[in-house]
Amino acid sequence: MNVKELLEELKSLGNESTRKTLMKHGAREPFFGVRIGDMKPIQKRIKKNYQLSLDLYDTGVSEAMYLAGLIADETKMTKLDLQKWVENAYWAMISEYTVPWVAAESRYGWDKGLEWIESDLDNIQTSGWATLSNLPALISENHLDIKKYSELLDFVVKNIHNAPNRTRYTMNSFVISVGGFITQLREKAVETAGSIGKVYVDMEGTSCRVPDAVSYIAKMIEKNPVPKLKKTVRC
């Protein structure tokens, strides 16, 4: 299938109720109001297609950008591809999920994650923290830079409450991920979560909430005392 055909298919799957929901969460035109679950059959049919994913993302249509992340071939993504994607990730569904998922599964996740958290832009910082959060779910802690992850926890304690709005959300998620997946840093992650306390994020009138990091880490440890790595973080 080509981009035009996929856009037509996505448009046919849209509905006004989902449009209203997505708009409340930050989506803007052009978008169709397609539920993520309704994109999964398309993903299953296409599997992975590097060029098609780039072309879909370039349309700027929110659902096409999300689908691009689902079908992206992470082995072919370049640093330039990822940088272009992050710079055009204009709202949370793309900046906190699509881009970080693909970045983390690519060979450049660590480098790009560290680079992006240094940005002055909220959407790019969020992609950076989300990318670094996804890596422990994919990679054994024996192959992670534990010292750097520990330093990042220290950074979160000092900076989270003064960080940009959505960056606060992804910093909090970072602490949760470290606590759940990096056993060597679990105690420190719990201490970090306790130190930062309640994290305020403006959810723009939606019913979404910021997870309590202390209790969330506890639930993850209870469920999986020995962390189970994932084959993919995309969903």
N, C-alpha and C positions, 0 to 999 in steps of 0.2 A: 504494500500500500504506500501511497505517497502522502505528503503533508495535507494536501487539499482534501483528499478522501477521509483522512483521519479527523480533520477539523469538522467536516460534515457529520461524521459519525458521532463525535463528541457533542456537537450542537444538538443532535437528535436525542441525546441522552439527558440533556439539561432539563431542569424544572425550576419553577419560580420559588418554591420553598427553599431549595438548596441555595439558589442565588441569594436570597435574603440572608441566609445563615452565613454564607461566605463573605458577603459584604460587611456584615457586622464584625467579622474577624479581620477585615483589612483588605479584602479583594477589591479590585477596581476594574473597570472595563479595559480590555475585552475579556469577558469570561461568560460561561454558559450556565453554570449551576449544576455541575455533574458530581454525583457522589463518588467518592474514591472507590467504593465497592464495585461501581459500574464500570470503572476503568480496568479492573483486574482481568476480565475476559480478553480485553485488547492486549494487555501485557502478556498474557499466557499465549496468545496467538502470535505475537511478534517475537517474543522472547527478548533477545538483545540485538540492537542495531545501532551502531555508533553514529553513522551519518544522519539517520532518521531522527535520532534523539537530538542532535545539534540543530537540525532544521525545525523540529517541533519547538524547541526552547526559543529559537529566534522569532517565533511568531508573536511572542509576548502574551499569548492567551494563557490564562492561569492554568487551566486544566491540561493544556498541551505541554506546558512547562513541567507540570507534575508528572505527566505520563512520560516525558522525556527522561526524567530521573529514574523511572521504573524500568525503562528499556535501555538505558545507557550501558555501553560496554566499558566498564571501569578499566579494563586492561589497555584500552586505546585512548582514554581521556588524557589530554596533555595539561600542563600547567596553565597554558594560555586558555584552553577550554574552560578549566575550572575558574580561572580569574574572570573570564567573561561572564560566566554563569553567576558568580557571586555578586558581581557589580550590577547585574540586572535582576537580582532576587529582591523584589520590592516589598514583599510581605511575608509574614511568618511561615506560611505553609511551604514557601519556596526556600526562604533563607534559613529556616531552622530544621527543615526536613529534607527536601529534595537535594539541595546543594551539599549539605554535610554528609548525607548518606553516600552519595556518589564519590565525594572527596575521600571519605574514610575508607571506602573499598578500593580506591585507586592506590597507586604507588606513592602518591604525593600528599596523603592526608596529614601526616605529621608536620611536614614543612609548611603546608598551606594553612593548617590550623593555627600554628604558632604565628605565622605572618598575619593572618586575618584578625587575631585578637588585639593586634597593635593598631588597628585602624581607628580612625576617629568617627567612623560611620556605624550607627547602631546595627543596621542590617548585616554589615560585614563582620562586625564583632560577634554577633549572634551565630553566624555561620562558623566562625572560628571555634567558639566554645562548644558548639554542637558537634563539630567534627572531632575535636579532642575528646568529647564525651563518648562518641561512638567507637573510637579505636579500642578501648579496653573490652568492649563486647565482641570484638573481632579477633584480637591478637592476644596471645598468652602474655601474662604479666612478665614472664621471663624475657620477653622481647620488647618490653616497654622501657622507656627512660623513667624509672621510678623517682630518681632525684628531681627531675624536672616536674613530674606530676606533683611531688611534694611541694616544690616551690610554687606551683600554680595554686595549690590549696592556700598557701600563705597569702598569695596575691588576692585571692577571692575574699579572704577575711578582711583585708585592708581596703578593698576597693568596691565590693559588690553594692553597697548602699549608695554610692555616688556614681555608679555606672549608668549608661543610658537604659531606657525602660526595658526593652526586650532583652538586652544583654544581661540584665539582672536575672531574668527568667532562665537563660541558658547557663549562666554561672551557677545558679542553684542546681540545675540539672547535672552540671559537671560534677559537683560535690557528691550527688547521689550516685552517679555512675562510678566514680572512683571508689566510693564505699561499697558498692555492690560487686564490683568486678576485680578490684586490685586488693588482694588479701593483705599485702604488706602495708597498705595504707588505710585499712579499714578503721582502725582506732583513730587515726588522725582525721579521717574524713568525718567521723561522728563528732569529734571535738570541733572540727570546723563548722559543721552544721549547727552545733549548739552555740558556737560563738556568734554566728551571723544571725541566728534567731529568725524571726518572721521577715520574709522578703516581700516588699510591696511592689507589685507590677500593675500598671493601669491596663486592665483588660477591656477597656472601652465599652463597658456596659454588658459584656457577655457573661455567661455563667461559669466561665473557666476560672480555675483557682491555681495558685502557686503551690506545688506539693511541699509538705513539711519534710525537709530533708532527713531529720533524725528518724522519724517514724518510717519513712519510705525506705531508708537504708536498712532498718531493722527487718522490715518485711522481706526485702530482697535476700538478706542473709538467712532468715528463717526458711525461706523457700529453697534457696540454693546455697548451702554453706560452702560448697565447693563450686565456684562460678562455672557456668556452662557457656562456652563461647557460641556465638551465632555464626551461621554461614553467610548471612546477609542481614543488614539492618534496615533494608528497604521494605516498606509495607504499605 
